[in-house]
C-alpha cells in the first residue's frame, strides 16, 4: 500500500489556532487573492476530511508545495520572497488510509 503525505493546517503563524480543529489543505493557488493588494496573498481551500487532502509522495514534496513562491509577484514590497501559504503553521503528516 502506498503512503501519501498531506499538509495539515494548524494555525496562523505564531498567533495560535486559526481553526477549531486542524484541517487538510485541499487546494492552493499562490498567485490568488485580492488583485487590489500590492502582492498576492494566495488562496487556499481546506477540509477536515483527510480523503480530500492534496496528496504528496514524500514529506519533502509537501514541504516544497507549502513553500511555493508566487510567480505573479515573487517578492513582497519588503523584498522578502512572497510565499503566501507559509503564513500558516502546518504539519506535514501521513494521510490516514
Secondary structure, DSSP 8 states (H G I E B T S, - for coil): ----EEEEEEEETTS-B-SSS-EEEEEEETT-S-TTSSS---EEEEES-GGGS--BSSHHHHHHHHT---SSS-B-TTSSB--GGGGEEEEEEE---
